[in-house]
Amino acid sequence: MASSIGFRIHLTGFLVPFAAALAVFALGSGVSAQNAIPPGAVQCSQGSYCNEGYHCGPGRSCVPNGMVDCGGYECPAGSTCGVVARNCVPPGSTECGNGKLCGRGTHCGQLDTCIPDNSVDCGTYLCPDGATCGAFGPRCVPPGNTECRDGGLCGPGSHCGPRTNCVPNSR
């Protein structure tokens, strides 16, 4: 009867290929590939495994359980990997073009700043929800109003006249 070698490879968090583990045992020990995987380890593709407390990531990496593999760094479960920067984007947050993260209730503005969800981004200033950005200067145009070239605003039911006054809409 062939003797077996009681040998265990333990590299926490590192992927250990079956081939390397078998090379240790193959020197006349008669141990099968199943014996080369430590108890509690998870078998991965490409003849490798991850130790207990880890799961198989893309390629030949092992990722701690409860974490998301972002290709070179890990993020907590439920978050997503940043696209612009090596960020972990929490649920409900967004990543801006400069890698800045905006939390719940905000979104990325034109200048990669976080602005409230209930506002209109006019570049260098904000307007309340429903308003529009002024075309002829930094101002907010309320709903139903018309902005005139001279800088005036005409309320609902009127429009800009040829001069500086508002003219009632004809019925």
C-alpha positions in Angstrom: 0.0 0.0 0.0 1.3 3.4 -1.0 1.9 5.9 1.8 0.4 9.4 1.7 2.0 12.6 2.8 0.0 14.7 5.3 0.9 18.1 3.8 -1.4 21.1 3.5 -0.7 24.3 1.6 -2.2 27.4 3.3 -1.9 30.8 1.7 -4.8 32.9 2.9 -6.3 34.9 0.1 -4.0 33.6 -2.6 -5.0 31.3 -5.4 -3.1 28.1 -5.4 -3.1 26.1 -8.7 -3.8 22.4 -8.5 -0.7 21.8 -10.6 1.6 23.4 -8.0 -0.1 21.5 -5.2 0.1 18.3 -7.1 3.8 18.8 -7.8 4.5 18.6 -4.1 2.4 15.4 -3.7 3.4 13.8 -7.0 6.8 12.7 -5.8 5.6 9.1 -5.2 2.9 9.9 -2.7 0.0 8.6 -4.7 -2.3 11.4 -3.4 -5.1 12.4 -5.7 -6.0 16.0 -6.8 -9.0 16.0 -4.4 -6.6 15.6 -1.4 -4.6 18.6 -2.6 -7.5 21.0 -1.9 -7.6 22.1 1.8 -10.8 21.5 3.7 -13.2 24.4 3.3 -11.5 25.6 0.1 -13.5 26.4 -3.0 -12.5 24.9 -6.3 -12.1 27.5 -9.1 -11.6 27.2 -12.8 -8.2 26.6 -14.4 -7.2 24.0 -11.9 -7.0 26.3 -8.9 -8.8 27.0 -5.6 -9.4 29.7 -3.0 -9.0 29.1 0.7 -11.8 29.2 3.2 -13.3 32.7 3.5 -12.6 33.6 -0.1 -14.4 33.0 -3.4 -13.1 32.7 -7.0 -12.8 36.0 -8.8 -12.1 36.6 -12.5 -8.8 35.2 -13.8 -6.9 33.5 -11.1 -7.7 35.8 -8.2 -9.4 35.1 -4.8 -11.7 37.6 -3.3 -12.7 37.8 0.4 -16.3 36.6 0.9 -18.8 39.5 1.1 -16.7 41.6 -1.3 -17.1 42.4 -5.0 -14.0 42.0 -7.2 -13.2 45.2 -9.1 -10.1 44.1 -10.8 -7.3 44.9 -8.5 -9.4 46.1 -5.6 -12.5 45.0 -3.7 -15.7 46.7 -2.7 -18.3 45.8 -0.1 -21.2 43.7 -1.3 -24.1 45.9 -2.7 -21.7 48.5 -4.0 -20.5 48.8 -7.6 -17.0 49.3 -8.9 -16.1 52.8 -10.0 -15.6 53.4 -13.7 -13.6 56.6 -13.6 -11.6 56.0 -10.4 -10.8 53.2 -8.1 -14.0 53.9 -6.1 -16.5 51.8 -4.4 -19.9 53.4 -5.3 -22.4 52.8 -2.5 -26.0 51.9 -3.5 -28.0 55.0 -4.5 -24.8 57.0 -5.3 -23.4 58.0 -8.7 -19.8 58.6 -9.8 -19.1 61.8 -11.6 -16.6 62.3 -14.5 -13.8 63.3 -12.1 -14.3 60.2 -9.9 -16.2 62.2 -7.2 -19.1 60.3 -5.7 -22.5 61.9 -5.2 -24.8 60.4 -2.5 -28.5 59.8 -2.3 -30.6 62.9 -3.2 -27.9 64.4 -5.4 -26.5 63.8 -8.9 -23.5 64.9 -10.9 -23.6 68.4 -12.2 -22.0 69.9 -15.3 -18.9 70.9 -13.4 -18.5 67.4 -11.7 -20.0 68.7 -8.5 -22.9 67.2 -6.7 -26.2 69.0 -6.9 -29.6 68.3 -5.4 -31.9 66.0 -7.4 -34.7 68.6 -7.3 -32.7 71.3 -9.0 -31.7 72.3 -12.6 -28.0 72.6 -13.3 -27.2 75.8 -15.2 -23.4 75.3 -15.1 -22.3 78.0 -12.7 -25.7 78.3 -10.8 -28.7 76.2 -9.9 -32.4 76.8 -10.5 -35.4 75.2 -8.7 -37.0 72.2 -10.3 -39.3 73.2 -13.1 -37.5 76.4 -14.0 -35.2 76.8 -16.9 -31.8 78.4 -17.2 -31.6 81.9 -18.5 -30.4 82.2 -22.1 -29.5 85.8 -21.8 -27.9 85.8 -18.4 -27.5 83.9 -15.2 -31.0 83.7 -14.0 -33.8 81.2 -13.4 -36.9 81.4 -15.6 -40.0 80.2 -13.7 -42.3 77.8 -15.4 -44.7 79.6 -17.9 -42.5 82.7 -18.1 -40.6 83.9 -21.1 -37.2 85.5 -21.0 -36.6 88.5 -23.2 -33.4 89.5 -24.9 -33.3 92.7 -23.0 -33.2 90.8 -19.7 -36.8 91.1 -18.8 -39.2 88.3 -17.9 -42.7 88.1 -19.2 -45.2 86.1 -17.1 -47.8 83.6 -18.2 -50.2 85.0 -20.7 -47.7 87.4 -22.3 -44.6 87.4 -24.5 -41.7 89.7 -25.2 -42.5 92.9 -27.1 -40.3 94.7 -29.7 -39.0 96.9 -26.9 -38.6 96.4 -23.2 -42.1 95.6 -22.4 -44.3 92.5 -22.3 -47.2 92.2 -24.7 -50.3 90.2 -23.8 -50.9 87.0 -25.9 -53.8 87.4 -28.3 -56.7 85.1 -27.8 
